[in-house]
Amino acid sequence: MTRFLEVETFEQWRAESRRLLEANVAPDDVVFSADESQPLLFAQEQSRDGSQYEVRRYDVPNRFMEMATHVACHRDPQRWELLYRTLWRLTHGEHHLMNIETDDDVYQLSRMQRAVSRDVHKMKAFVRFRKVSHGDEREEFVAWHRPDHRILRLAAPFFSRRFKAMSWSILTPDESVTWDQSELHYGPGLPVTEAPDGDALEELWKTYYASIFNPARVKVAMMKREMPVRYWATMPETELIDDLLAQAPSRVDAMIANREGFADTATKFISTQRDLPSLRMASAACQACELHQHATQTVFGEGPLDAKLVIVGEQPGDCEDIEGHPFVGPAGKLLQEAMTDAGIERKDVYLTNAVKHFKFVENGGRRLHKKPSSREIFACRPWLEAELAAIRPETVVCLGATAAQSLIGRDFRITASRGKIQTTEWCDRTIATWHPSAILRAIDETRRSEMKQQLVHDLRIAAG
């Protein structure tokens, strides 16, 4: 017989799921519901004397518990069933389920976790406090925010650390939280009409935003994607955007004349001619970061000028640095094997790297790869942007986290989103997968084989 369970929070779901497991209730026999007319699960099974129902502990991966705390905040009404079904599988013979990223349940949980994490990130970025006066010299600050999901309890601890010495409240339609400089107090949600009007803090936000606005890197579509218009009403600095965009061309001309803002990137080394041969020639003189001092040469991208597929790695290795061509070392050989298995011919692909100089440390006469810093990646980024702008590919494949974070976003994680088609400003089909060097470093042959199969699978998706 189907049992019904009313659950609203992660804590309630965890407690009731333990009881479900103890009673050996399969996922198909449970419906999680917010309908109060349905009887609560175990409502008739608790002891009459009010004593606690004794349940045993279940050993589940930490990754699942972390994921569950986020998924519980998602608005999808099926989240509780999905979580319990996954928990049931983990405790009934599939303990390594979370390692199978292609599993339907794991994939769905990962997708929901990412959505909630993005929402938390946006809340941290877009909440703006306004001062509220009480006439007794007390200062309180109030903000109103409309998140996509019920994330207030995930985000509130960040604000308590960030604004520890302030008394503040954050209002959302679902829930509110108040910080009294000691602890967080949660209450019911409130409409936007309860938020205070503007004050002197707005001028501070506007001044700050105008000072950091870089007209040379304005991409309106990306800006609206990262800072959705629906948040603008509570962000005073957005009133400046139209004027700043209108002034951008003249400000860019002034920056170019003064080389302002370009000293730390490769922009000043890029030629006025943006075709690939001109870019390759100009890159040989690049000194945008310190890597040029130790590398043998710049290793620029290679391939057809009109390639439909571009593959981007992290940086050249020892062999590439010596020969001056991308992907000719051990990782390149493995990539070639994977491309062949995926039905991709190397002559049809443009191969390049996010960083064009080899970064290494010497050990016993050998030059060992060292991951480039964010400063070095940022300095080299104009070369990659210019390559993609010149080619205009249909698909971009990012090999490894460095390339993926450079093009997709800093929060991107290969383990969470490998093989999924992303839309970026460069093309509608951007896919991230394992870097061949990561496969070569895998701990055992079984893992190497699994990762290589996944690389081939992702390349087949890219080949379309």
C-alpha positions in Angstrom: 0.0 0.0 0.0 1.3 3.4 -0.9 2.3 5.6 2.0 2.2 9.4 2.0 4.7 11.6 3.7 4.5 15.4 4.2 8.0 16.9 4.0 9.1 20.5 3.7 12.7 20.6 4.9 15.9 18.6 4.5 15.9 17.7 8.2 12.3 16.3 7.9 13.2 14.3 4.9 16.3 12.9 6.5 14.5 11.8 9.7 11.6 10.2 7.8 13.9 8.5 5.2 15.7 6.8 8.1 12.4 5.4 9.3 11.4 4.4 5.7 14.7 2.4 5.4 14.2 0.8 8.8 10.8 -0.3 7.7 12.2 -1.6 4.4 9.8 0.6 2.4 10.8 0.7 -1.3 10.7 4.0 -3.2 7.8 2.9 -5.4 5.7 2.5 -2.2 6.2 6.1 -1.0 4.7 9.4 -2.2 6.1 12.6 -0.7 3.4 15.2 -0.5 2.7 18.6 1.0 -1.0 17.8 1.0 -2.0 18.0 4.7 -5.1 15.9 4.1 -2.9 12.9 3.6 -1.8 11.0 6.8 1.8 11.5 7.8 4.0 8.4 7.4 4.5 6.5 10.7 1.9 8.7 12.3 0.2 5.5 13.6 3.5 3.6 14.1 5.1 5.8 16.8 5.0 4.4 20.3 1.9 5.4 22.4 4.1 6.5 25.3 5.8 9.1 23.1 9.2 7.5 23.2 11.6 8.1 20.3 11.4 5.7 17.4 14.8 4.0 17.3 16.5 3.9 13.9 20.0 2.7 13.0 22.6 4.8 11.1 23.2 4.2 7.4 26.5 4.7 5.8 26.1 6.8 2.7 28.8 8.9 0.7 29.5 12.4 1.9 28.9 13.6 -1.7 25.3 12.4 -1.5 24.6 14.2 1.8 26.1 17.4 0.5 24.2 17.1 -2.7 21.0 16.4 -0.8 21.2 19.5 1.3 21.2 21.5 -1.9 18.6 19.5 -3.8 16.3 19.9 -0.9 16.2 23.6 -1.6 15.2 23.1 -5.3 11.6 23.9 -6.2 11.0 20.7 -8.2 8.2 18.9 -6.4 9.8 15.5 -7.3 13.0 16.2 -5.4 12.1 14.2 -2.3 11.2 11.1 -4.3 14.4 11.4 -6.3 16.5 11.8 -3.1 14.9 8.8 -1.4 15.2 6.6 -4.5 18.9 7.4 -4.7 19.3 6.8 -1.0 17.5 3.4 -1.3 19.9 2.4 -4.1 23.0 3.5 -2.1 21.9 1.4 0.8 20.8 -1.6 -1.2 23.9 -2.8 -3.1 24.8 0.3 -5.1 27.2 2.0 -2.7 29.3 3.4 -5.5 26.3 4.9 -7.4 27.5 8.5 -7.0 30.6 7.7 -9.1 28.4 6.9 -12.1 27.8 10.3 -13.5 25.8 9.0 -16.4 23.2 7.4 -14.2 19.8 9.1 -14.7 19.2 9.7 -11.0 22.8 11.0 -10.3 22.6 13.2 -13.4 19.3 14.7 -12.3 20.6 15.3 -8.8 23.7 17.0 -10.1 21.7 19.2 -12.4 19.5 20.3 -9.5 22.5 20.9 -7.2 24.1 23.1 -9.8 20.9 25.1 -10.2 20.7 25.7 -6.5 24.5 26.5 -6.2 24.1 29.1 -9.0 21.2 30.6 -7.2 23.2 30.9 -4.0 26.0 32.5 -5.9 23.7 35.0 -7.4 22.2 35.8 -4.0 25.6 36.5 -2.6 26.4 38.8 -5.5 23.1 40.7 -5.9 21.8 41.3 -2.4 22.0 45.0 -1.5 21.3 46.3 2.0 19.6 49.6 2.8 19.9 51.4 6.1 16.8 51.6 8.3 16.7 54.3 11.0 14.9 53.8 14.3 15.5 57.2 15.9 17.4 55.7 18.8 20.9 55.7 17.1 20.4 52.0 16.3 21.4 51.1 12.7 19.7 48.2 11.0 20.0 47.1 7.3 17.4 45.4 5.3 17.5 43.7 1.8 14.9 42.1 -0.3 15.8 39.3 -2.8 13.8 37.0 -5.0 15.7 33.7 -5.4 14.7 31.0 -7.9 14.9 28.4 -5.2 14.4 28.2 -1.4 18.1 28.9 -0.7 18.0 31.4 2.2 19.3 29.0 4.8 22.2 28.0 2.5 23.2 31.6 1.9 22.5 33.3 5.2 25.7 32.0 7.0 27.8 33.7 4.4 26.2 37.1 5.2 26.6 36.5 8.9 30.3 36.1 8.4 30.6 38.9 5.8 28.6 41.4 7.8 29.3 40.2 11.3 29.2 43.6 13.0 26.0 44.7 11.4 22.4 44.1 12.4 20.6 43.1 9.2 17.6 41.3 7.7 17.1 39.6 4.3 13.6 39.2 3.1 12.5 36.8 0.4 9.0 35.7 -0.7 9.5 32.3 1.0 11.3 33.1 4.2 13.2 35.9 6.1 16.3 35.9 8.2 17.6 38.3 10.8 21.1 38.6 12.2 21.5 40.3 15.6 25.3 40.2 15.5 25.1 36.9 17.5 22.9 34.4 15.8 20.5 34.0 12.8 16.8 34.0 13.3 14.4 32.8 10.6 10.8 33.9 10.0 8.1 33.9 7.4 8.6 35.3 3.9 7.6 38.9 3.1 6.7 40.7 -0.2 8.9 43.3 -1.8 6.6 46.1 -0.4 8.1 45.4 3.0 11.6 46.4 1.8 12.8 49.9 2.6 13.3 52.6 0.0 16.7 53.8 -1.2 19.1 55.7 1.0 22.7 57.0 1.0 24.1 53.5 0.6 22.8 53.5 -3.0 25.3 56.3 -4.0 28.1 54.2 -2.5 27.1 51.2 -4.6 26.8 53.4 -7.7 30.2 54.9 -7.2 31.8 51.5 -6.6 30.2 50.0 -9.7 31.2 52.9 -12.0 34.8 52.5 -10.8 35.0 48.8 -11.6 33.1 48.9 -14.9 35.5 48.0 -17.7 34.1 49.2 -21.1 36.7 47.1 -23.0 35.2 43.9 -21.8 31.5 44.6 -22.1 29.5 41.7 -23.4 25.8 42.6 -22.8 24.3 39.2 -23.4 26.7 37.6 -20.9 26.2 40.4 -18.4 22.4 39.8 -18.5 22.9 36.1 -18.2 25.2 36.5 -15.2 23.2 39.4 -13.7 19.5 38.6 -14.7 17.3 41.7 -15.3 14.9 40.5 -12.7 17.4 41.4 -10.0 18.0 44.9 -11.2 15.1 46.5 -9.3 16.9 45.9 -6.0 20.4 46.8 -7.3 20.9 50.6 -7.3 24.1 50.4 -9.5 22.1 49.0 -12.4 20.6 52.5 -13.0 24.0 53.4 -14.4 24.2 50.6 -16.9 22.6 52.3 -19.9 24.8 55.4 -19.5 27.9 53.4 -19.0 27.2 51.3 -22.1 26.6 54.5 -24.1 29.9 55.9 -22.9 31.8 52.6 -23.5 33.2 53.2 -27.1 34.7 56.6 -26.2 36.1 55.1 -22.9 37.7 52.2 -24.8 39.4 54.6 -27.3 40.8 56.5 -24.3 42.0 53.3 -22.7 43.7 52.1 -25.9 45.4 55.5 -26.3 46.8 55.3 -22.7 47.3 51.5 -22.7 45.2 51.6 -19.5 44.0 48.2 -18.2 45.9 46.3 -20.8 49.3 46.1 -19.1 48.6 42.7 -17.5 47.1 40.9 -20.6 48.2 39.9 -24.0 45.9 42.6 -25.6 48.8 45.0 -26.3 50.7 42.3 -28.2 47.8 41.4 -30.5 48.1 42.8 -34.0 45.4 45.0 -35.6 44.9 42.2 -38.2 42.9 39.4 -36.5 43.3 36.6 -39.0 45.0 33.4 -37.6 48.3 33.8 -39.5 48.7 37.4 -38.2 47.8 36.3 -34.7 50.2 33.4 -34.7 53.1 35.7 -35.8 52.2 38.3 -33.2 52.0 35.7 -30.4 55.7 34.9 -30.8 56.6 38.2 -29.2 54.1 37.9 -26.3 55.5 38.9 -22.9 52.2 39.4 -21.0 53.2 37.2 -18.1 56.5 35.7 -16.8 56.1 32.4 -18.5 57.8 33.6 -21.6 61.0 34.0 -19.7 61.5 30.3 -19.2 59.6 28.6 -22.0 61.4 27.8 -25.3 58.7 29.4 -27.5 55.1 30.4 -27.8 53.0 27.4 -28.9 50.0 28.8 -30.8 47.0 26.9 -32.1 47.0 24.9 -35.3 44.4 23.6 -37.7 42.0 24.7 -40.5 41.1 28.4 -40.6 37.4 27.4 -40.9 37.4 24.5 -38.5 33.9 23.5 -37.3 35.5 21.9 -34.2 38.0 23.5 -31.8 39.7 21.6 -29.0 41.2 23.6 -26.2 43.7 22.2 -23.7 45.4 23.8 -20.7 48.9 24.6 -21.8 51.7 23.1 -23.9 53.8 20.4 -22.3 57.5 19.6 -22.5 57.4 18.1 -26.0 55.1 20.8 -27.3 57.4 23.5 -25.9 60.4 22.0 -27.7 58.7 21.3 -31.1 56.4 24.3 -31.2 53.2 22.4 -32.0 50.2 21.6 -29.8 49.4 18.1 -28.6 52.5 16.2 -29.9 53.5 14.7 -26.5 52.0 11.7 -24.6 48.8 13.5 -23.9 48.5 14.4 -27.6 49.0 10.8 -28.6 46.2 9.7 -26.3 44.0 12.5 -27.7 44.7 11.2 -31.2 43.6 7.7 -30.2 40.4 9.0 -28.7 39.7 11.2 -31.7 40.2 8.2 -34.0 37.8 6.1 -31.9 35.3 8.9 -32.0 35.5 9.2 -35.8 37.3 12.6 -35.8 40.2 13.3 -38.1 42.9 15.6 -36.7 43.2 17.5 -40.0 39.6 18.8 -39.5 40.2 20.1 -36.0 41.8 23.3 -34.7 43.9 22.4 -31.6 45.0 25.1 -29.1 45.5 25.8 -25.4 44.2 28.4 -22.9 47.9 29.3 -22.1 50.4 29.5 -24.8 53.7 29.0 -22.9 54.9 25.9 -21.0 54.9 26.3 -17.2 57.1 23.9 -15.4 59.4 23.1 -12.4 62.7 21.3 -12.8 63.3 18.1 -10.9 66.4 16.0 -11.5 66.9 17.5 -14.9 63.3 16.9 -16.0 60.8 19.7 -16.6 57.6 18.8 -14.9 54.2 20.4 -15.7 53.0 23.0 -13.2 49.4 24.3 -13.4 49.2 27.9 -14.6 47.9 30.5 -12.1 44.7 32.5 -12.6 46.9 35.5 -13.3 48.7 33.7 -16.2 45.4 32.3 -17.6 43.9 35.8 -17.5 46.9 37.3 -19.2 46.8 34.8 -22.0 43.0 34.8 -22.5 43.0 37.4 -25.3 44.9 35.0 -27.6 42.3 32.3 -27.1 39.4 34.8 -27.6 41.0 36.1 -30.8 41.4 32.5 -32.1 37.8 31.7 -31.5 36.6 35.0 -32.9 38.6 34.3 -36.1 37.4 30.7 -36.5 33.8 31.0 -35.3 33.5 27.2 -34.7 30.3 25.3 -34.3 31.6 23.3 -31.4 34.3 23.9 -28.8 35.7 21.0 -26.6 37.5 22.0 -23.4 40.0 19.5 -22.2 40.3 19.8 -18.4 39.2 22.3 -15.8 41.5 25.2 -16.8 40.2 25.4 -20.4 36.6 24.9 -19.2 36.7 27.5 -16.5 38.4 29.9 -18.9 35.5 29.7 -21.4 32.5 28.4 -19.4 33.0 30.0 -16.0 35.1 29.9 -12.9 32.6 27.7 -11.0 32.6 25.0 -13.7 33.5 21.5 -12.4 34.5 18.7 -14.8 33.3 16.0 -12.3 29.8 17.6 -12.2 29.2 18.7 -15.8 31.5 16.7 -18.0 30.0 15.9 -21.4 27.1 18.3 -21.1 26.5 20.8 -23.9 26.9 24.4 -22.7 26.0 27.6 -24.4 28.7 30.2 -24.3 29.4 33.5 -26.1 31.8 31.6 -28.5 29.3 29.0 -29.8 26.1 27.2 -28.9 27.9 23.9 -28.3 30.7 24.0 -25.8 31.6 20.7 -24.1 34.1 20.0 -21.4 35.7 16.6 -20.8 38.8 15.0 -19.3 42.2 16.2 -20.3 44.2 13.3 -21.7 47.0 14.1 -19.2 44.5 13.5 -16.4 43.8 10.1 -17.9 47.5 9.3 -18.0 47.7 10.2 -14.3 44.8 8.0 -13.2 45.5 5.7 -10.3 45.0 2.4 -12.0 44.3 0.8 -15.4 40.6 0.4 -14.7 40.1 4.0 -14.0 42.2 5.0 -17.0 40.1 2.8 -19.3 36.9 4.3 -17.9 38.0 7.9 -18.3 39.2 7.2 -21.9 35.9 5.7 -22.8 34.2 8.9 -21.4 36.6 11.1 -23.4 35.7 9.2 -26.6 32.0 9.4 -25.8 32.2 13.2 -25.2 34.2 13.6 -28.5 31.5 11.7 -30.3 28.9 14.2 -28.9 31.1 17.0 -30.1 31.4 15.5 -33.6 27.6 15.6 -33.7 
